[in-house]
Amino acid sequence: MKTLLHNQSIKNTLLLALGLCSSIFTQAQNWNLVWADEFTNGIGPDWVFETGTGSGGWGNNELQYYRQQNATVENGQLVITAKNESFGGMNYTSARMKTQGRKSWKYGKIEARIAMPSFLGVWPAFWMLGDNITSVGWPSCGEIDVMEHVNTEAATHGTIHWQDHNNSYANYSGSTGTNVTAFHTYAVEWDANAIKWFLDGNLYHEASIAGGVNGTSEFHNNFFILLNMAIGGNWPGFNVDNGALPAKMYVDYVRVYQSGGGSSNGVATLFQHCDYGGYSASLNPGSYTLGQLQALGVSNDDISSIQIQSGYQLTMYQHNNFTGNSLVKTSNDNCLVNEGFNDNISSVIVAQASSGWSATIEAENWTVQSGTQTEACSEGGQNVGWIDTNDWMVWDINPPSNGAYTVEYRVSSPNSNGMIQLEKAGGSPVYGTKSVQNTGGWQNWTTVAHTISLSGGQQQIAIKALTGGWNINWFKITSAGGSRVVSEPSVPEPTPEISLSIFPNPASNLLNIKGLKGLGNYQIYDLSGKTVLGGILSSEDGLSSTIDVSSLNTGSYFLVESLSNTKMRFIKK
């Protein structure tokens, strides 16, 4: 990010390439999450904002003035907004943030899920600098660019910059094609031997740093993280499409993992070969995206056999993020060749085995509807769209008995105020409502869920749009005793104004709460919506409290505080 020399022919780099033709099937790596910012309730305390124009346009002749105000959180995502506005003598503003002085790491897996704009003059980046930059300067401190994109290229770049053994500037760069405006996971895996770049879990570039080869000793020190979106500069040039502004760079999360020293035992194990050979990845109960599976040693999606302990089940999904065709397996040993899932698993959920009732209903298979239409769906088949306020659809269902049921909706929207009302056909009773937030586009899909009470037997159920502006692909009804919700659980909705803060996040043993308006109760829910911890808050000053979360398993949870009804997500490591 510091220089335009990405395309310069650099000496002494031939030995950097480890050879992507070498085997990718490495021993399973046990990555432990050591730090994350999920941006659920705001920007975490470990970020520092750099403001102004920097020296020489931050060393790149960039055209913007960086301001903290250009970084916000919307719908649980960090948003860096570049604007065409005059400020501080510049014609553009944007934001640049870093963990310098707060958090830094030596080696590990560093990843973020990002969607960014693509237009003439834009330069977003997710990158790292050595802690010692203040004493040795750049490039002696070293730089690791996890992701950079310029202008309208349909590509992402991964680069290292350093000062080689001849005290000369050097860099080594690779790139891969992608649609940068969609969300992707950008990551590096960095150890004492190499730095490897991944896009959505797929390796596309690699550099050797073993023994400080070619003067790469810089990359054996601590590095901190930076996020920014520049406008103009030496690399993208100085012509800017002002009509594309304001423009937003979305960051769903930033996570840092470090090695735990090998695979851990779990209740399910995935294997490369059908004879339970090749690589293996051991999984505990939880949900695993393709990127997370690959972090555990899976290569691409080539899983051919599984082993599952008694009392557990593995739900396999054809596509990443728990979409596409799915299959549930509960027996101890399975070769997947005849299952239609051999080398075709991109995400999985491990849970306790359940015989609960479940029905998945394609939205376009309505019995009767008003105001909606169907269209081609990016996930295959059709979805229902053109949904306006007061539009409705009716379907036939046949739950086995009275009781609690989890309803999951596969939805998409470029808007932020959609609202689903689930009701009995005819309008009464109303079973519940669920909001539909901005997913980033009409075909960017996510799953939202809540738990309702239903009567058993043949009946008709309806969805009514209390507020329109969203699409629906399918919905799924599952008896709550056997459900496994992979998205936001049905826990109390938060109040619009969030005054509380929690830290550290991730937490190991103690979770601190600040900003209380008094002492009430708290509940902690897991991702299935089950209460796993609760009690009465205690405090000496009435404004802060501490909760012991050491008994929780590693994973994501939601904390709900009773007085403010504020919901906050945290990670137990």
N, C-alpha and C positions, 0 to 999 in steps of 0.2 A: 504493500500500500504506500510505501515511501517513495517509490521511484517508477519511472516509465520503462525501465530496462528489461521488461518481461520477454521481449522478443530478441534481445541482443544475444549473439553467440558468445557463450561464456566458456572460458578455459577451465580445465581441471574438473569437468563434471561427468566425464565418461564413466568413472567408477561409481558415480552416485546411483545409477540405475541398477537396481537389484535384479531386474529382468522380470517383467510381468508374466513371462511365459513360465516362470517357476511355479511350483505347486502352491495353490492357494489353500489346500486342505491342511491347515495347521492344527495343532493340538488345541482343544477347546480352551478358551481364555475365560477366566472367571473375573469379570469386571465388577467392582464394587462402586456404587454411587457415592461420591465423596462431597459433591456440591452441586447445587442446581438453583436456577431461578425459573419458576414456572410462570411468573408474571400473573398469578391468579388474582391477587389483591393489590397489585401495584408493582412498582420497580423496587427490587430488594435493596437492602442497605449496603451491599458490597460493591455497588457501582458508583463511580466518580465521573462527573461530566467535565469534559474539556470544552471550553468556550472560546470564542473569538476566531481570528483568522490564522493563528499560528505563525510560525516563522516561514516566510516564503510560501504562504498558502499551504501550511502543514507539509512543507518540503516537496509539494507536488504542483504548486501554482493553482490550487483549487479555488473555486469562485464563490464559495459559500461562507457565511458566518455561522459558526456552530453555537446553538442555544439549547439550554436544558429544556425550555418550554416546547421544543419540537419533538420531545420524547414523551409519549403518553402510553396508557394501557387501555385497550378497548377489548371487551369480551374475553378477558384472560390472555391477551396477547400484547406484547410490546409493539408499539407503532412508532417508527421514526418517520417524520413527515418533512419532506423537502418542499420549500415554498419559493415562489417568485415574489420576493418582497425586499425592499431596501432596508438594510440594517447594518450599522457599524461600517458604513462605507462600501458594503457589498450589495449585490443585486439578488442574492439568494440566501436562504437560511436552511439549516438542517440540524442534526444532532450527532454527537460523537461521545461514546461512553466507554469506560474501562474499569477493570478491577484492580488497577495498580495501587499498591499500598494496602489493599484490603485482602485480596486473595490471589495466590499464584501457585503454580504446580510444576513439578519436574516429572515428565512422562505421564502417560495416561491416554484415555480416550476422551476427546473433547468434541462435542457435537451440539448442533442447534438445528431446529426445524424452522425454515425461513421461506417466505414468499416475497418477491421484490418486483419493482417496476422495471420496464425495459423501454428505454427511449434514448434519443440522442443526447449525450451529456451526462448520463447518470453513472455513478460508480459506487455501488454498495459493497460492503466488505464485512467479513467475520474473520478475525485474525488475532495474532498473539505477538508480544514483544518480550524480550528478556528483561528480568527485573533490574539488571545492572545497566540499563540504558542511561540512567542519570550519571553514572561514573565513567562508562567507556564510550557512550554515544552509539549512534547507528552508522554502519551495519554491524559493528563489533558485538553488539548485544544479541544479534540474531533476530530474525522475524519469520514466523510461520503463518502464511495466509491460508486459512482453512477454506475460505470461499471468497472469490472476487468475481464481479461481473461488470462489464462496461457496455454502454450504448445499447444497441438492439441485438447484440450477439445472442444466439440461442446456445449458450455455453457457460460453464463455470470453470474457473481457474484455481489451481492449487499450487502454491509457490513457497520456496524458502529463499531467504536473503541472508548473506553472511559475509564476513571478511575472511578470505581464505588464507592458506599458510604463507602466501607471498604478500600478505597485507593488502590485497586487492579486493575490490568489491566483486561478489559472485552471486548468481542466483540459479535456481533450477526449478522449472515450471512444467506443469502438465495441465491438460484441460479435457473436458468431456462435454458432449452436447446434452442439452436439456431445456425444457421450457421453464425458465426461471420465474415466471409469473405465478406458477403453481407452487404449492408447498412441497419442499423436498428436505430431506435430512442430510446435512453436510457435516462431515466428521473427519478427524485425523486420529489414527492410532500411532502412538509415539512411544518408543522405548529406547534402550541404550544402543540398539542396532540400526533402527530404521524409523522413518516417518512415512506413513501410508495414508493416502487420501481416499475417501469413500463418498459416493453419492447414493443415497438411499440404500446403504449397506453394500454397494458394489465397488470393489477396488478399481481405481482408474489411474493411479499414479503412485510412485514409490521412490524414496531416496535413501541411500545408505548414509548413516552417520557413525557407523561402528568405529570405535577407536579414534574419533575425531578426524576421519578420512577427509583429505582435501581441506583441512582447516576448519572442520565443522564442530569444533569443541564448544562453540556457543550453544549448541543444542543439547548440552548436558547440564544446563542450569535451569532455574525456575523461570517460568514465563507467566505473564498475565494476559487476560482476554480483552479484546476491543470489539465494539460494534459501531459502525458508522455508515452514513450514506453521503458521499461527496457529490457535488455538482461541478462538472468540468475538471480540468487538470491535465497534466502531461500525458497520461495514458488515454483517457476518453477524448481529449481534445477540448476545444473552447467554444464549439457551436452547441447550443442547448435548445432543445425543443420546448420553448416556454409553454406551448399549448398542452403539454403533458403534466404541468404542475397545477396544483399541488399533487405530489406523488408520495405513496406510502410504502415503506418496507415493514413487513410483518414478521415478528419473531415469536413463535409459539412457546419455545423454551430454550434454555442453554443448560447443558449438563456436562459434568466432569466425572469421569470414572477413573479408578486406578486399579491396578492388578491385584487380585486376591491370591494369586499363586496357584492357579489350576482350577479344575472343575469341582464343584461341590455336589454332594449327593442330593438327589431330588426324588419326587414321587413319579416323575415321568422322564424318559430319556429318548432323545431323537438320534438316529444313526444315519450315516451316509449310505450304507449298503444294506441289502435286504437280509444278509446273514448277521445283522447287528454288529457290523464292522465299520471301518473307516473312522471318521471323526465321530464324536459323541457330544451331546449337549444335555446336561441334566437340569431339569426344571422343577421348581417348587410351585405350589398353587399361585396363580396369577395370570395376567394377560401379557403376551409377548408379540410385538410387532416384528416385521422382517428385520429391521435394523437391530433390534434387541437380540433376536435369534443369532444374527451374524456376529454380534459382539460376544456371544457365548461359543462361537466356533463353527456355526453353520455356514456353509458356503452357498450363496445365492439361495435357491429354494429346493435344493436337491436332497430331500429327505426321503429315504426309501423304507425305513422300518422304525417302529416305536416299541418301547416297553413301558407298561403302566402298572403301578402298584395297585393291589386290591383296594377297593373303596374310592378310587379316583377315576376321573374321565378326562379325556383330551378331545377338545373340539378343534378341528382343523379347518382353516379357511383358505380358499383358493387365492385370494388377493390379500394385500397388505391392509392393516388396520381393520381386520375382522369383517371383510366384505367378500362377495362372490359366493360360490358354492361352498357348503360346509358339510362336515361329517363328524359325528361323535363316536369315539372308540373307548371301550371300557375294559376289554380283555387284556391280559397281561402282555401278550406278544402279538405283534401285527406286522406282516409284510404288506406293503401298500401297493404292490404291483397290480393286484386285481381290484383295488379299491377305487381306482381313478384318481388317486392322490399321489402316486409315485412321482417324485421330483416336481411336485406341484403344490407345495404348502408354503404360504407366505406369511401366515400369522396363526397363532394358536392360543387357546385358553385352557389352563389346567385348573380343575376344580374338583371338589368332592362329587362322587357319582350321584346322580339323581334320576329318579324315574318320573319326575314331574311332567305334567301335561304342557305342551307348547304348540302354538300354531303361528306360522308365518303367512301373511296375507299380502299379495301384491296389490298395491294401491289401485292399479288400473282395473282390477277384477271386481269393481263395485257392482252392487245390485241395482242401485239407482243413485243419481247424483244431480247436483245443480251448480252450474257455473264453471266447471273444470274441463280441462282437455288433457290429452296425453301427448307425449313427445318422446323422441329417442333419448335414452339415458346413457350417460358416460360409463355406468357400471354394467351395461348390458340391458337388453330388453327396452321397456318403456317406463317412464315415471309419469305421475300426474302433476301438471303445472297450471299456470295461468290462474292461480288461486287468489281470489279476492275476498275481502271481508264479507262474511255471511254465506260464502259458498259451503257446500256440504257434500258428503258421500256416505253411503250405507253399505255394509257387508253382513253376511251371515256368519255367525260363530256358534260354537257348541262346547262351552267349558264343561268339564266333568262334574263340578260341584261348586257350592257356595264357598267363597273364600277370597284371599288376597292374590292378586295377579300383577306381575310386572309387565308394563307395556313399553316397548321400545319403538321409536319412530326413526326411520332413515330419511333425513330431511336435508335440504340445501336452501340457501338464501343469500342474496347480496344485501339484505336489509337487517335491521337490528330489533324489530319490534313485533315479529310474528307471534301468533298465539293460537295454539290448538286447543279445542275443547272436545273431550271425549264424552259421549252421551249415548243413552239408549235411543234408537231410532224413534223419532217423534219429539225428542227434546227433553224428556224427563224419565229417569233421573239423570243428572249430570254426574259423571264419574270422576272428573278431574280435568285440570288444564295443564299445559306444558308450553313454555316459551320456546320460540325458534330464533336463535341469534344469528348474526352475520357469519356465514361459513366461508366467505370469500368469493362467492359466485353461485350462479344458478346450477352448476354441475359439480360443485365442491361439496361432497357429502359428509355428514356426520350423523351420529346416533345419539338421541336424547331419550330419556326414560323417566317414568314415574310409576308408583305402585298404587293400585286402585282396588276396590272391592267389587266383585261381580257375583251374580247369581248363576247357578249351574243350569245347563240345558240349552236347547236350540233357541236362538234369539237373533235379533238384528242390532248391530252397534253402528254408531255414526261418529264421524269427525266433522266438526264445524269450525270454520275459520273465524275466530273472534277478531283477529287481525290478519289480513292476507299478506301477499308478497313472498311466498315460499313454495317450494316443491316437495313432494313426498314420493319416495320410491316404493317403500313397503313398511308395514308395521308388524310387530311380533308380540304375541300375548303368551306369557309363561306363568304357570302357577308359582307364586312367590317362594314357596318352600324349596323349589328346585331351580330357581333362576340364577343366572350369572350375568349381571349387567356389566358391560365393558365400557360404558360411557358414564356420564355423571349420574350418581345414584339419586333415588328419590328421597332426599333429605329436605328439611325446611328451606324454602327459598330465602335468600338474603334480603335485607333491607337495602334500598338504593344507596344510602350513605354508609360507607364502611369506615368506622372510626377505630377499629381494633387493629393491632398488628401482632404477628407471632414470629418468634425467632428462637433458636436458629432453625433454618429450613434448608436442607434436611436436618432432622433432630435425631440424636442417638438415644438419650435417656430422658432429658428434661425439655419440655416445650414451654417457653415463656410467653405470656400474654400481656400486652400493654394497651392502655386506653379504655379500660373498663369504666362503665358508668355506675357501678355498684357490683355487689357479689350475688351472682345467680348460679344456675346450674349449667353444666356443659354436657354435650354428647359428642362422641367421636364415632363416625360411620366409616366402614370400609367401602370398596368400590361396588359391592353388591347391594349397598343400602342397609346393611346390617349394623346395628349398634354394637361396637366392640369395647367401648369404654365410656364411662360417664360418672358424674358425681357433682358435688358442690364445690365451687371455687372458694379458695381461701386466700386471704391477703392481709398484709399489715397496713397498707395505705388505702385499700379499697379501689385502687386504680390499676393494679397489676397482680398477676398470679402466676403460678407455675404448676404444670401438670406432668406427672411421671408417666412417660409413654414407653418405658423400657420393656414392658410386657408385650408390646405389639410386634407383630412380624414385620419384616422389611416390606415396604410398599407405600402406596399413596392412600391418604385418608382425608376426610373432611371433618373439621371441628365446627360445631354450632354452639354459640353462646346464647343463653336463653333471654337475657334482658334486651339485647339489641337484635336478636335473631340473625346475627351475622354469621355467614358461612365462609370458612377459610380452608383452603387446601394446603396440606403439608405432606412431606415425605419422611417416613421413618427409615433410617438407614441401619 
